[in-house]
Amino acid sequence: MRRHNLSVLLRHLHAAGPTTRSDLTARTGLNRSTIGVLVGDLAARGFVVEGKATATGGPGRPSPPVHPRPEGAVALALEVDVDSLAAATVGLGGHVLGRRRVDRPGGRFSPEDTVDELARLARPLLRRLPAGAPVVAAGVAVVGLVRVGDGCVRVAPNLGWVDVPLAALVRRRLRLRVPVAVGNEADLGARSEHVRGAGVGIDDLVYLSGEVGVGAGIIVGGRHLGGAEGYGGEVGHLPVNPTGQACGCGSVGCWETEVGEGALLRRAGRSAEPGDRTAVRTLLDDARAGDDAARAAVEAVGRWLGVGLAGVVNVFNPRRVVLGGLFAELHPLVARTVDAELDGRALDASRAVVDVVVSALGVDAPLLGAAELALDELLGDPTRMPPLAEQNKDAARE
Amino acid sequence: MRRHNLSVLLRHLHAAGPTTRSDLTARTGLNRSTIGVLVGDLAARGFVVEGKATATGGPGRPSPPVHPRPEGAVALALEVDVDSLAAATVGLGGHVLGRRRVDRPGGRFSPEDTVDELARLARPLLRRLPAGAPVVAAGVAVVGLVRVGDGCVRVAPNLGWVDVPLAALVRRRLRLRVPVAVGNEADLGARSEHVRGAGVGIDDLVYLSGEVGVGAGIIVGGRHLGGAEGYGGEVGHLPVNPTGQACGCGSVGCWETEVGEGALLRRAGRSAEPGDRTAVRTLLDDARAGDDAARAAVEAVGRWLGVGLAGVVNVFNPRRVVLGGLFAELHPLVARTVDAELDGRALDASRAVVDVVVSALGVDAPLLGAAELALDELLGDPTRMPPLAEQNKDAARE
């Protein structure tokens, strides 16, 4: 029971930031003295620190704010995208202690090379952590289908990977003694947008990210849609055009063949390597500058984005769709087209309750989601971490 | 705590049927004496009755089986389909006490006429209930989008209904003094197949029912996918063919325009009123008998069924797809075609873990799901019903 209450409190502080004791009391329905005891426990474990009480203008004693302590527990977050790699150290409260991203355009890299590069990115971040800030777990976002049980990448077509035991590789190469969890990039983008981005408080949410492929992270009734093995949410492989293009997955006319980066470049008559972000940026710049072919390509992708979104809205009845990646850059150019397709094609009842917005966390949404994934176990049971007094005793013994 | 344990026990007995005390002990992790007390409580409320202990061949005392008592709590289940109406009285354990269905082909009926007809169907069933069997709630399955909060049918294109307060109409017309819940037909089909049909123990399940339209009930991680307002799961309105047929929903090329009953008849060059089940049956008979046009139509619908299913499998990563309605009749004729499309189009990782089977409960799946919906509140808190001794006292006072 106490473990559960500690978890509720720490999750709230982690997601919402500094909160006064009286707000915590009001939110949890627990009484004032219980909150005092729980906050004391969290403070003893180094997770929170109490600020100075300031007069609120309301009746009663001023209530001190409780702050999550970033250095109280740190996640190592890693990301393997098609055209870049990234690492970050993220403390409680979602505070980013350090972050690095490197471009890696146009090529396919082996899992081993990739993990070597991740280690090079991560090492200086780990060295620069404040003294005594414990890394409690690592999370990895990857553009592929991930078996959640063991962090194995079953298939990542845009990396050319099949059955890569990524969690194990990362753990070994980085010599981590903490758990390593792996998640699909779009799933983790959905997660961070839900906790601290454009989807806060929205329990029926679709995060849709366009890159080379199209990924989606879907939250249904506040819970992530994983499916039987964690491969769910692959809306990029909804069949939308039976006479369309061959898809990397082996099928024909999948949604991502009409709205991914490749479709955009193809429609403008331009060719580029998969994952060539520069070619895509140039095309979008040209469209903004009024280039006809670029504008027509953008418009066509916008229409197909709306067509597929109508299906997504009909199937999930979400309250909000958050667009990330390419779609976030595209949306300002095609918002009216997307809305018109949704109006014409989605069921009115579901259309009426959904809005379409752009990612608040941008390119880092999946990386920050990997941090959330890593911290999840600790947030679920804060007693996993012993009080600081015992930690120090252990340290002295070592 | 006790309320929760009573709920766990009664749900198990309701779904799984007679279970020995020792099995209940093993399943719940509660100790023998606690199980004894809980079973005693459920018996006092009239929900269960204990059978005679029989020797099991194992060590220890023989353990008496606990039976759910159908007449301990009865649900009135109602169904509004495009071409028929149905009513049933269903007791604890899913025991059908009475059931009636009437065809109502080819026309559109007002909500008032429909509810009158439901009342005529239900009345004799209610009269014939065993003495003292309490009707605790009613559930209604309907082919339309239902706002779960108040049981309002937002839109039912194939009935021609918009914003019909069906729960309120049923409650008033049938003079019910118990709660009335309304659900989408396919959602409720999924529910009954999950509890006691082809989806028992399968927590990632898609129930897909073909009729005039295509409905789906989707269970994700053991929970029904409703979406923000309960309109989710409308896979029949996934866009699969941009150059296809106009759909009743106002869009073009929705999946149901390629696989619904209308598509089947159209492809065979036959015309019929929507909901004309006889025309569909004749066509299927002709296909079985080798009629070329009928076989070609069936084959084409089978291909489109596979195309759309590939999308559904990619999005939900289900462990099982249960086919109901038209699709249950169609499947034996096109199983190989459907499998081939799934093999060619669905992502391998998700394809590998899914099977496609036919509904176990047949045409009554939604009706039986309406009974499950009705009983849900009681199963969640069995203490809502007072012990029989108090019930009798109350009766004596009246």
Contacts between the chains, C-beta under 8 A, distances in Angstrom:
chain1	res1	chain2	res2	distance
A	145	B	347	6.8
A	145	B	349	5.0
A	145	B	350	7.8
A	147	B	349	7.9
A	154	B	349	4.4
A	155	B	347	7.4
A	155	B	348	6.9
A	155	B	349	5.9
A	203	B	228	8.0
A	204	B	227	5.3
A	204	B	228	4.2
A	204	B	232	7.9
A	220	B	220	6.0
A	220	B	223	7.9
A	220	B	225	5.4
A	220	B	226	7.9
A	220	B	227	7.1
A	220	B	232	7.6
A	221	B	223	6.6
A	221	B	225	7.8
A	221	B	226	6.9
A	223	B	220	7.9
A	223	B	221	6.6
A	223	B	223	7.5
A	225	B	220	5.4
A	225	B	221	7.8
A	225	B	225	7.8
A	225	B	316	7.5
A	226	B	220	7.9
A	226	B	221	6.9
A	226	B	317	7.1
A	227	B	204	5.3
A	227	B	220	7.1
A	227	B	316	5.5
A	227	B	317	2.5
A	227	B	318	6.4
A	227	B	350	7.2
A	228	B	203	8.0
A	228	B	204	4.2
A	228	B	317	5.2
A	228	B	318	6.2
A	228	B	319	4.2
A	228	B	350	8.0
A	228	B	353	5.3
A	228	B	354	7.5
A	229	B	317	6.0
A	229	B	349	6.9
A	229	B	350	7.4
A	229	B	353	5.7
A	230	B	317	7.2
A	231	B	317	4.3
A	231	B	347	6.8
A	231	B	349	5.1
A	231	B	350	4.8
A	232	B	204	7.9
A	232	B	220	7.6
A	232	B	315	6.5
A	232	B	316	5.4
A	232	B	317	3.9
A	232	B	350	7.8
A	233	B	315	6.7
A	233	B	317	8.0
A	234	B	314	4.2
A	234	B	315	6.2
A	234	B	317	7.8
A	234	B	347	6.1
A	234	B	350	7.4
A	235	B	314	7.6
A	235	B	315	5.7
A	237	B	310	7.8
A	237	B	311	7.1
A	237	B	314	4.2
A	237	B	346	7.9
A	237	B	347	6.0
A	238	B	238	6.4
A	238	B	311	4.2
A	238	B	314	6.7
A	238	B	315	6.5
A	239	B	240	5.6
A	239	B	307	5.2
A	239	B	308	7.0
A	239	B	310	6.3
A	239	B	311	5.1
A	239	B	345	6.6
A	240	B	239	5.6
A	240	B	240	6.7
A	240	B	242	7.0
A	241	B	241	7.8
A	241	B	242	5.9
A	242	B	240	7.1
A	242	B	241	5.9
A	242	B	307	6.8
A	243	B	243	7.6
A	249	B	347	5.8
A	250	B	344	7.0
A	250	B	345	7.6
A	251	B	310	6.7
A	251	B	344	6.7
A	251	B	345	4.1
A	251	B	346	7.7
A	252	B	345	7.6
A	307	B	239	5.2
A	307	B	242	6.8
A	308	B	239	7.0
A	310	B	237	7.8
A	310	B	239	6.3
A	310	B	251	6.7
A	311	B	237	7.1
A	311	B	238	4.2
A	311	B	239	5.1
A	314	B	234	4.3
A	314	B	235	7.6
A	314	B	237	4.2
A	314	B	238	6.7
A	315	B	232	6.5
A	315	B	233	6.7
A	315	B	234	6.2
A	315	B	235	5.7
A	315	B	238	6.5
A	315	B	315	6.9
A	316	B	225	7.4
A	316	B	227	5.5
A	316	B	232	5.4
A	317	B	226	7.2
A	317	B	227	2.5
A	317	B	228	5.2
A	317	B	229	6.0
A	317	B	230	7.3
A	317	B	231	4.3
A	317	B	232	3.9
A	317	B	233	7.9
A	317	B	234	7.8
A	318	B	227	6.5
A	318	B	228	6.2
A	319	B	228	4.2
A	344	B	250	7.0
A	344	B	251	6.7
A	345	B	239	6.6
A	345	B	250	7.6
A	345	B	251	4.1
A	345	B	252	7.6
A	346	B	237	7.9
A	346	B	251	7.7
A	347	B	145	6.8
A	347	B	155	7.5
A	347	B	231	6.8
A	347	B	234	6.1
A	347	B	237	6.0
A	347	B	249	5.8
A	348	B	155	6.9
A	348	B	250	8.0
A	349	B	145	5.0
A	349	B	147	7.9
A	349	B	154	4.4
A	349	B	155	6.0
A	349	B	229	7.0
A	349	B	231	5.1
A	350	B	145	7.9
A	350	B	227	7.2
A	350	B	228	8.0
A	350	B	229	7.5
A	350	B	231	4.8
A	350	B	232	7.7
A	350	B	234	7.3
A	353	B	228	5.3
A	353	B	229	5.7
A	354	B	228	7.5
